[in-house]
Amino acid sequence: MSGEQAGELAELGARAAVCTLCPLAETRTKVVFGVGDPSADLMLVGEAPGYHEDQQGEPFVGAAGKLLDRLLGEVGLTRSRVYIANVLKCRPPNNRDPLQTEIDACADYLRRQLTLVDPKVVLTLGNFATRLLLKRDVGISRLRGQVYPWWNRYLVPTLHPAAVLRGGEGLMEQVRADFALAKQALTEATRVADPAAEQLGLFG
């Protein structure tokens, strides 16, 4: 990432910090913009901040965050070497599902993050982020375990760490396999043409 792009990302984060484009601005404690290496080859995208994230202003800092750090470590990565963001930058009340109006209001932040960080591989965490970015109305259990050409890069869907914590060792093995797949995609990644992306734009 060039100095100019780093400045743009910082400016985008500052704009998000005072954003009032949707009603979540009235209920949030802190905006959770993103964290990690702004030049990372791997970018992780989750759904929305939870309670702990809303309190601290950083994505994935609760129990799910500890599991995420562990999964990254198992494939030789750390939080500081990847970039982590969510579809929504503010916590929905009671951790409810995001509304379409909220997604629309927040879409440009994630679009610009993806453009500026410019990762080789995107790892989507959970049903919500996966369906939004892949534009496929199929559950995560059917989409995971594969590498998809996406927006001239690769996308690897996996389970959300919170779901893994609830689901036991069987889900843990699945998500481990997906993280290994993402690491493999990183080592083999070349820019790929994605005609659907060219026709639809980043979020369709």
N, C-alpha and C positions, 0 to 999 in steps of 0.2 A: 504494500500500500504506500502510495506517495504521501508526502507531507500534506499536500493539498487535500487528498482524500481523507486522511486522518483528521484534518481540520473540519471537513464536511461531516464526518461521523460524530465528532464532538459537538458540532453545532446542532446536528439532528438530535442528539441526546439532550442538549440544553432546551431545545424546542419541546421535546416530549415531556420534560420535567415540569413544564407549566401548561401542558395541553389541556384544553377544555372542550375538545370536539365532541365528547359524548358525556352522558350523565355519570359515568364512573369517576369523573374528576371530583364529584361531590362526596364520594364515599371512600376513596382511596386514602391510605396513609402516605405511601411513597410510590412514585412511578418506578417501574422496574424495566429499564430500557434494555440492557444487555451487559455482558461481562466477558472478558477474555482477550485473546489476541486479535486485534483488528485486521491482521493479515493472515488469519488462520486458514489452513486448507480444509478444515472440517468445521462446519457450523451446525449446531444443534438447535432445533426449533421445537419448543413445547407449546402448551395451550395458553395458559394465563397464570399470573402469580397467585399463590395461595397465601395463607395467613402470615407465615414466617417471611415470605418474600416481600409481602406488602409492608411488613414492619422494618425490614432491613434494606429494601431497595435493590436486592440482588436476586437473580433467578436461581431456583433450586438450592435453597439453603437449609431446608428442613431434613427430615428423614429421607425423603426422596432424593434430595441433593447429596446426602452422604452416600447413598447407593450409586448415584450417577458418578460421583468421584471414584468410587471403587471400580465401577465398570470401565471407566476411562483408564484407570491404572492397570487393569488387567490386559489392556491392549497397548500398553506403553505410552499412554497419553496423560496429560494433566489438564486441569481446568484452565491453567494459564496458557496452554498451547492450542486451545480450541476457542471458538466464539459461541456463546450461549445466549439465546433470545427466546421470546415467546411471541405468539400471534398477537395477544393483547398485552399492553404495557401496564394495565391497571387491574387490580383484583376485582372480579365480579362479586357482589355481596353473597356471602355464604358459599362461595366457590361454585356457584351455579354455572351452567354452560353459557358461553358467550352468546350474545344476541347478534343477529346479522348487522344491525345498525352499528354495534360496537366494532365488529370486524371491519366493516366498511370505513369507519372513522379512523381505525388504527392501521389500515392496510398499507398506507404509504410509508409508515415507519419501517415495517418489515421489508417492504420492497426496496427501500433505500439501503437498509442494512445489508441485504443480500447483494445488492449491486456494489456497494463500497467495500465490503469484506471480500467479496468475490471468491467464495470457497470452491474447492474442487468437488467436494462431496457435502451434501446436506443430509443430516440424520434427523428425521422427524420422530418425535416422542409422543406416541399415543394416537388414538383414533382421530382426534379433532384436527391436529396439525397436518396429519397425513392426508385426510380427505380434502382439506382445504387446498393444499399445495398440489396434490396429484389429480384433483378433480375427478375422483373415482368414488362412487357411492358403494364401497365395499368395506367390510370390517377389517380392522388391523390384523386379525388372525389370518386372514387370507392374503393380505398384501405384504406382510413381513416375510423376511427370508429371501428377498430378491433385491437386485439393484436396478433402478429405473433411470434411463436417460431423461434428464429434466433440465430445461432452460440452459442448454449447452453445458451441463455438468451432470453429476449423478446424484440420485436421491435414494436413501436407504430408510425404509420405514421400520420402526420397532415399537415395542410396548412402552407405555409411560412407566417410569420408575415407581410411581405410587401404585399402579396396578400390579406390578411385580411384588411389591411389599405385601399386598393383600392376597396374592395368588399362589405363593409358595415356590418350591424348588423347581417345579415343572416350567413355570414361566421364567424363572431365573435362567435356566439353560437356554431358552429361546432367545432372551434378550442378549445373553452372552454371545450367542452365535451371530446375532445381528451386529453387535459392536465389532466382532471379528471381521464380519463382511464389510463393514464400513472402513475398517483399517486396511483391508485388502484392496478395496476400491481406491483408497488414497494412494497406495503404492503403484497402482496400475492406471490411474486416472489420466485420460486425455480429453480434450474438449470434444464434445459430441454434438452433432446436429440433433435438434429436437423440433421437428416440424410443427408439432402441436403448440409448443411454446411460442414459436414465431407467429402463429396464426392467432393465438388467444391472448397473448400477453401473460405476465407473470402469474396473475391470479385468475386467469380466464376472463 
